Amino acid sequence: MHHFEMKNGTLYAEGVSVKELAQRYGTPLYIYSTATLKRHFQAFDSAFNAVPHLTCYSVKANSNLAVLRLLASLGAGMDIVSGGELYRALLAGVPAERIVYSGVGKKASEIAQALGAGILMFNVESVQELTRINEVAASMGKVAQVSFRINPDVDPKTHPYISTGMKKNKFGLNIENALDAYAMARDLPAIEPVGMDCHIGSQLTTIEPFLEALDKLLAFYEKLKGMNLDIRYLDLGGGLGIPYNEEEPPHPKEFGAALTKALSGVSLKVILEPGRVIVGNAGILVTEVLYTKQTPSKSFVIVDAAMNDLVRPSLYGSFHRIEEVTPQGRGPQDVDVVGPICESGDFLAKDRLLPEVTQGELLAVYSAGAYGFTMSSNYNTRTRAAELLVDGEKVIVARRRESYESLVAQEI
């Protein structure tokens, strides 16, 4: 559920007219709903109340400081994958002891930054990374808490670009040789192994892959206990999907109930890393129709949002629902919705039946709260969109629109 709905023939974000926001702040424009963010986080987090847990929001999904501050105020921890995301999380007021650091390519400077902040733990993805963390921690007189990201070789049945838990993926350690890594970690002077971690993919629409991975991890946990390791955390990552089109992903309650049952009698604190399921449907991208164009074989709607603003359709072939901000009741047309960028891959929708629109009208691209602005770029020297956070009738400019001056400020 989200809080974008039609009122009196026009789209509203909570208590504010989307048309008026576009007129005031320009387009392309990202708009996020506070009520939706709160509802989604609380629905997810409460689904796991029967087990000790920490919900660490995945910063990469949407890293806007206003969004992070809101989630932190609700008790969220953060899952980060870079020093920049750590900086953002701390700036947003997230306690360091609620931060876990994932990712395959942590630099020594980023490791030192995280150790200095006092994060909960590193999710380690290779033996060389473990060695580097040990070296950095020892040089700082600290002991780093770590878990290993274990690759359980489970097929998440999602897009191959966002599948992360199979043998062919770059992430984690094969479960077959992860025991050797734990033995090594146990003997390193500046390392304390405290957890197990896995993340099998994104936009999962069934809980079976989660449970298959969990079975393998729990069997692995028994082996770790036999090594006299004090493993306290089980990090199951994120990946629960959302409805973009006709998907029917499970409700977090279903996942929570299954997880509670599977962990009965197991004394581990669960760490969860939701991203898309919290913010995906809490945001829309508003764009203006610049031109319509008819060729002998195709009808085009040319808008001012492009692949640099929302890359998912071009990169993954992803579906995002598109609707008129102020519906006019015209009949449908089969169109491609495309942007101004000089690439044939610059589109928001292909072969889509949409009501006929005219120059100057506004369209809303739904489910744009996750992996929208965070994956945007300045390709073609385009300024990135402004971001707004709506709370009832209150509007917060969460990020001002870039200017041409800001685009070249770091250049000589």
C-alpha positions as CSV (number, residue, x, y, z in Angstrom):
1,M,0.0,0.0,0.0
2,H,1.1,3.6,-0.7
3,H,-0.2,7.1,-0.2
4,F,-0.3,8.3,-3.8
5,E,-4.0,8.5,-4.8
6,M,-6.4,10.4,-7.1
7,K,-8.5,13.1,-5.4
8,N,-10.8,15.3,-7.4
9,G,-9.4,14.2,-10.7
10,T,-5.7,14.7,-9.9
11,L,-2.9,12.7,-8.2
12,Y,-2.0,13.5,-4.6
13,A,1.0,12.6,-2.6
14,E,-0.6,12.3,0.8
15,G,-2.2,15.8,1.3
16,V,-0.4,17.6,-1.5
17,S,-1.2,17.9,-5.2
18,V,1.5,16.3,-7.4
19,K,0.7,18.8,-10.2
20,E,1.3,21.7,-7.9
21,L,4.6,20.2,-6.7
22,A,5.7,19.8,-10.3
23,Q,4.8,23.4,-11.1
24,R,6.7,24.6,-8.0
25,Y,9.8,22.4,-8.1
26,G,10.0,21.4,-11.8
27,T,10.5,18.1,-13.4
28,P,11.9,15.4,-13.4
29,L,10.9,15.2,-9.8
30,Y,11.2,12.4,-7.2
31,I,8.5,12.5,-4.5
32,Y,8.5,10.3,-1.4
33,S,5.7,9.6,1.1
34,T,6.5,9.7,4.8
35,A,3.4,7.8,5.7
36,T,4.3,5.0,3.2
37,L,7.8,4.8,4.5
38,K,6.6,4.5,8.1
39,R,4.0,2.0,7.2
40,H,6.3,-0.2,5.2
41,F,9.1,-0.2,7.8
42,Q,6.8,-0.9,10.7
43,A,5.0,-3.7,8.8
44,F,8.3,-5.3,8.0
45,D,10.0,-4.9,11.3
46,S,7.0,-6.0,13.4
47,A,6.8,-9.3,11.3
48,F,9.9,-10.5,13.1
49,N,8.9,-9.5,16.7
50,A,8.9,-13.2,17.8
51,V,12.6,-13.5,17.3
52,P,15.5,-11.3,18.5
53,H,16.3,-9.1,15.4
54,L,17.7,-5.9,14.0
55,T,16.3,-4.5,10.8
56,C,19.2,-2.8,8.9
57,Y,17.8,-0.8,6.0
58,S,19.8,-1.2,2.8
59,V,21.1,2.2,2.2
60,K,21.8,1.6,-1.5
61,A,18.1,1.4,-2.3
62,N,17.6,5.1,-1.4
63,S,20.3,7.0,0.4
64,N,18.6,10.4,0.8
65,L,19.5,11.8,4.3
66,A,15.9,12.7,5.0
67,V,14.8,9.1,4.3
68,L,17.7,7.7,6.4
69,R,16.8,10.1,9.3
70,L,13.2,9.0,9.2
71,L,14.0,5.3,9.3
72,A,16.6,5.8,12.0
73,S,13.9,7.5,14.1
74,L,11.8,4.3,13.8
75,G,14.7,2.2,15.1
76,A,16.3,1.0,11.9
77,G,19.9,0.1,11.6
78,M,21.7,0.4,8.3
79,D,23.3,-2.0,5.9
80,I,26.1,-0.2,4.0
81,V,28.4,-1.0,1.2
82,S,30.8,2.0,1.0
83,G,32.5,4.6,3.1
84,G,30.1,7.1,1.6
85,E,27.1,5.2,2.8
86,L,28.7,5.0,6.3
87,Y,29.2,8.7,6.3
88,R,25.5,9.2,5.3
89,A,24.2,6.8,7.9
90,L,26.2,8.5,10.7
91,L,25.2,11.9,9.5
92,A,21.6,10.8,9.6
93,G,22.0,9.9,13.3
94,V,22.1,6.1,13.0
95,P,24.0,4.6,16.0
96,A,27.2,2.9,14.7
97,E,26.3,-0.2,16.7
98,R,23.3,-0.6,14.4
99,I,25.4,-0.6,11.2
100,V,26.7,-3.6,9.3
101,Y,29.2,-3.2,6.4
102,S,28.7,-5.5,3.4
103,G,30.2,-5.4,-0.1
104,V,33.0,-7.2,-2.0
105,G,35.5,-4.3,-2.3
106,K,36.1,-2.5,0.9
107,K,39.2,-0.3,0.8
108,A,41.6,-0.1,3.7
109,S,40.6,3.6,4.3
110,E,36.9,2.5,4.4
111,I,37.7,-0.3,6.8
112,A,39.6,2.2,9.1
113,Q,36.6,4.6,8.8
114,A,34.2,1.9,10.0
115,L,36.4,0.7,12.8
116,G,36.9,4.2,14.0
117,A,33.1,4.7,14.0
118,G,32.5,1.4,16.0
119,I,30.1,-0.4,13.6
120,L,28.5,-3.7,14.7
121,M,30.3,-5.9,12.2
122,F,31.8,-6.4,8.7
123,N,30.2,-8.9,6.4
124,V,33.4,-10.4,4.9
125,E,33.4,-11.7,1.3
126,S,36.9,-13.1,0.8
127,V,40.0,-14.3,2.6
128,Q,42.1,-11.4,1.3
129,E,39.5,-9.0,2.7
130,L,39.7,-10.8,6.1
131,T,43.5,-10.4,6.1
132,R,43.2,-6.7,5.3
133,I,40.6,-6.1,8.0
134,N,42.9,-7.8,10.5
135,E,45.9,-5.6,9.4
136,V,43.9,-2.4,9.6
137,A,42.3,-3.3,13.0
138,A,45.7,-4.3,14.5
139,S,47.3,-1.0,13.3
140,M,44.5,0.8,15.2
141,G,44.6,-1.3,18.3
142,K,41.1,-2.6,17.7
143,V,39.4,-5.9,17.3
144,A,37.0,-6.2,14.3
145,Q,33.8,-8.1,14.7
146,V,33.1,-10.1,11.5
147,S,30.7,-12.5,9.8
148,F,31.4,-14.2,6.6
149,R,29.0,-13.9,3.6
150,I,28.3,-17.4,2.7
151,N,27.2,-18.3,-0.8
152,P,24.6,-21.1,-0.4
153,D,24.2,-21.7,-4.2
154,V,20.5,-21.0,-4.1
155,D,18.6,-19.9,-7.2
156,P,16.5,-16.8,-6.2
157,K,14.6,-17.0,-9.5
158,T,15.0,-13.3,-10.2
159,H,16.8,-11.2,-12.8
160,P,20.4,-12.5,-13.3
161,Y,21.8,-9.0,-12.7
162,I,20.4,-9.0,-9.2
163,S,21.0,-12.7,-8.3
164,T,23.7,-12.8,-5.8
165,G,23.7,-16.2,-4.0
166,M,24.7,-18.7,-6.7
167,K,28.1,-20.2,-7.4
168,K,28.7,-18.1,-10.5
169,N,28.1,-14.8,-8.7
170,K,31.0,-12.7,-7.4
171,F,29.6,-12.5,-3.8
172,G,30.7,-14.3,-0.7
173,L,32.5,-17.6,0.0
174,N,31.5,-21.0,-1.2
175,I,29.8,-22.8,1.7
176,E,32.2,-25.7,1.1
177,N,35.3,-23.8,2.0
178,A,33.9,-21.2,4.4
179,L,34.9,-23.4,7.4
180,D,38.5,-22.8,6.7
181,A,37.9,-19.0,6.6
182,Y,36.2,-19.2,10.1
183,A,39.2,-21.2,11.4
184,M,41.5,-18.6,10.1
185,A,39.5,-15.8,11.5
186,R,39.4,-17.5,14.9
187,D,43.2,-17.4,15.0
188,L,43.8,-13.8,13.8
189,P,44.6,-11.5,16.7
190,A,42.5,-8.5,15.6
191,I,39.4,-10.4,14.4
192,E,36.4,-11.8,16.3
193,P,34.0,-13.9,14.2
194,V,30.5,-13.3,15.6
195,G,28.1,-14.0,12.7
196,M,27.0,-15.7,9.5
197,D,25.7,-13.8,6.6
198,C,24.1,-14.5,3.2
199,H,22.2,-12.5,0.6
200,I,20.8,-14.5,-2.3
201,G,19.3,-11.8,-4.5
202,S,16.9,-8.9,-5.0
203,Q,13.2,-8.6,-6.0
204,L,12.3,-12.2,-4.7
205,T,8.7,-13.0,-5.1
206,T,8.6,-16.2,-3.0
207,I,10.0,-17.1,0.4
208,E,11.2,-20.6,-0.6
209,P,14.7,-19.5,-1.7
210,F,15.1,-17.7,1.7
211,L,14.1,-20.9,3.5
212,E,16.4,-23.1,1.4
213,A,19.3,-20.8,2.2
214,L,18.4,-20.7,5.9
215,D,18.4,-24.5,6.0
216,K,22.0,-24.6,4.7
217,L,23.1,-21.9,7.1
218,L,21.7,-23.6,10.1
219,A,23.5,-26.8,9.2
220,F,26.6,-24.8,8.8
221,Y,26.0,-23.2,12.2
222,E,26.2,-26.6,13.8
223,K,29.7,-27.1,12.4
224,L,30.7,-23.7,13.7
225,K,29.5,-24.6,17.2
226,G,31.7,-27.6,16.9
227,M,34.7,-25.3,16.4
228,N,33.8,-23.5,19.7
229,L,33.0,-20.3,17.9
230,D,30.7,-17.8,19.6
231,I,28.4,-17.0,16.7
232,R,25.7,-14.6,17.8
233,Y,24.3,-13.1,14.6
234,L,22.5,-14.6,11.6
235,D,22.3,-12.0,8.8
236,L,19.8,-13.1,6.2
237,G,20.3,-10.1,3.9
238,G,17.3,-8.6,2.1
239,G,15.7,-9.1,-1.3
240,L,12.0,-9.4,-0.6
241,G,10.2,-8.1,-3.7
242,I,7.4,-5.6,-4.3
243,P,4.6,-5.5,-6.9
244,Y,5.8,-3.4,-9.9
245,N,3.3,-5.0,-12.3
246,E,1.6,-8.4,-11.7
247,E,4.0,-9.8,-9.2
248,E,2.5,-11.1,-6.0
249,P,5.4,-11.2,-3.4
250,P,4.7,-12.6,0.0
251,H,3.8,-10.2,2.8
252,P,6.5,-9.7,5.4
253,K,4.2,-11.5,7.9
254,E,4.5,-14.7,5.9
255,F,8.3,-14.4,5.9
256,G,8.3,-13.6,9.6
257,A,6.2,-16.6,10.5
258,A,8.3,-19.0,8.4
259,L,11.5,-17.6,9.9
260,T,10.2,-17.8,13.4
261,K,9.3,-21.4,12.9
262,A,12.6,-22.3,11.3
263,L,14.6,-20.6,14.1
264,S,12.7,-22.2,17.0
265,G,15.3,-23.2,19.7
266,V,18.1,-21.4,17.9
267,S,19.8,-18.7,20.0
268,L,20.9,-16.3,17.2
269,K,20.0,-12.6,16.7
270,V,18.7,-12.2,13.2
271,I,19.8,-9.3,11.1
272,L,17.6,-8.3,8.1
273,E,18.5,-5.9,5.3
274,P,15.4,-4.8,3.5
275,G,15.6,-2.0,1.0
276,R,13.2,-2.2,-1.9
277,V,10.4,-3.5,0.2
278,I,10.6,-0.4,2.4
279,V,11.1,2.4,-0.1
280,G,10.2,1.0,-3.6
281,N,6.5,1.9,-3.6
282,A,7.1,4.9,-1.3
283,G,8.3,7.0,-4.2
284,I,7.2,8.2,-7.7
285,L,9.1,10.0,-10.5
286,V,7.1,12.8,-12.1
287,T,7.9,13.8,-15.6
288,E,6.5,16.3,-18.2
289,V,5.6,15.3,-21.8
290,L,7.8,17.4,-24.0
291,Y,6.6,16.1,-27.4
292,T,4.6,13.3,-29.0
293,K,5.9,11.8,-32.2
294,Q,4.5,9.4,-34.8
295,T,6.6,7.4,-37.2
296,P,5.3,4.9,-39.8
297,S,5.9,2.1,-37.3
298,K,5.8,3.6,-33.8
299,S,4.3,6.2,-31.6
300,F,6.5,8.0,-29.1
301,V,5.9,10.0,-26.0
302,I,9.0,12.0,-25.3
303,V,9.4,13.1,-21.7
304,D,11.9,15.1,-19.7
305,A,12.9,12.1,-17.5
306,A,15.5,9.8,-19.0
307,M,17.6,6.8,-18.3
308,N,20.0,8.9,-16.3
309,D,17.0,9.6,-13.9
310,L,15.6,6.1,-13.7
311,V,17.9,3.4,-15.3
312,R,16.0,0.3,-14.3
313,P,13.9,0.0,-17.5
314,S,17.0,0.3,-19.7
315,L,19.3,-1.8,-17.5
316,Y,17.0,-4.6,-16.4
317,G,14.0,-4.3,-18.7
318,S,12.0,-3.5,-15.6
319,F,8.3,-2.6,-15.6
320,H,7.2,0.6,-13.9
321,R,3.5,1.6,-14.0
322,I,3.0,5.0,-15.6
323,E,-0.1,7.0,-15.2
324,E,-1.4,10.5,-16.0
325,V,-1.1,13.0,-13.1
326,T,-4.4,14.6,-14.2
327,P,-6.3,12.0,-16.3
328,Q,-8.2,13.4,-19.3
329,G,-10.2,10.3,-20.2
330,R,-8.7,9.9,-23.7
331,G,-8.5,6.6,-25.4
332,P,-5.4,4.3,-25.2
333,Q,-2.4,4.3,-27.5
334,D,0.4,1.9,-27.9
335,V,3.5,4.0,-27.3
336,D,7.2,4.0,-26.2
337,V,7.8,6.5,-23.4
338,V,11.3,7.8,-24.1
339,G,13.7,10.4,-22.7
340,P,16.0,13.0,-24.3
341,I,19.3,11.1,-24.0
342,C,21.1,10.1,-27.2
343,E,20.8,6.4,-26.7
344,S,18.2,4.0,-28.2
345,G,18.2,2.4,-24.8
346,D,16.8,5.5,-23.2
347,F,13.2,4.6,-22.4
348,L,10.9,4.3,-19.4
349,A,8.4,2.0,-21.1
350,K,8.1,0.2,-24.4
351,D,5.0,-0.9,-26.3
352,R,2.8,0.4,-23.4
353,L,-0.9,1.0,-23.7
354,L,-1.3,4.5,-22.2
355,P,-4.1,7.1,-22.6
356,E,-3.3,9.6,-25.3
357,V,-1.3,12.5,-23.9
358,T,-0.4,15.9,-25.2
359,Q,2.5,18.3,-24.8
360,G,2.9,19.8,-21.3
361,E,1.0,17.1,-19.5
362,L,2.5,15.3,-16.5
363,L,3.1,11.5,-16.0
364,A,3.8,9.7,-12.8
365,V,6.2,6.7,-12.8
366,Y,5.4,4.5,-9.9
367,S,7.5,2.3,-7.7
368,A,10.5,4.6,-8.2
369,G,11.5,5.0,-4.5
370,A,14.2,2.2,-4.7
371,Y,17.1,2.2,-7.1
372,G,15.8,5.4,-8.7
373,F,17.8,8.4,-7.7
374,T,20.6,6.3,-6.1
375,M,21.4,4.9,-9.6
376,S,20.9,8.2,-11.4
377,S,23.8,9.9,-13.2
378,N,24.8,13.1,-15.1
379,Y,25.1,11.4,-18.5
380,N,24.7,14.0,-21.3
381,T,25.5,16.6,-18.6
382,R,22.0,16.4,-17.3
383,T,21.3,17.8,-13.8
384,R,19.9,15.2,-11.5
385,A,16.3,15.5,-10.2
386,A,15.2,17.2,-7.1
387,E,13.8,15.0,-4.3
388,L,10.9,15.9,-2.1
389,L,9.6,14.2,1.1
390,V,5.9,14.8,1.7
391,D,4.5,14.4,5.3
392,G,0.8,15.1,5.2
393,E,0.5,18.6,3.8
394,K,4.2,19.4,4.7
395,V,6.8,19.3,1.9
396,I,10.5,18.9,2.7
397,V,13.0,19.6,-0.1
398,A,15.1,16.5,0.6
399,R,17.5,17.3,-2.2
400,R,17.7,20.5,-4.3
401,R,17.9,20.1,-8.1
402,E,21.4,20.2,-9.3
403,S,22.6,23.3,-11.3
404,Y,25.0,23.5,-14.2
405,E,27.4,25.2,-11.8
406,S,27.3,22.3,-9.3
407,L,28.0,19.9,-12.2
408,V,31.4,21.5,-13.0
409,A,32.3,22.7,-9.5
410,Q,34.9,19.9,-9.0
411,E,36.5,20.3,-12.4
412,I,39.5,22.3,-13.5
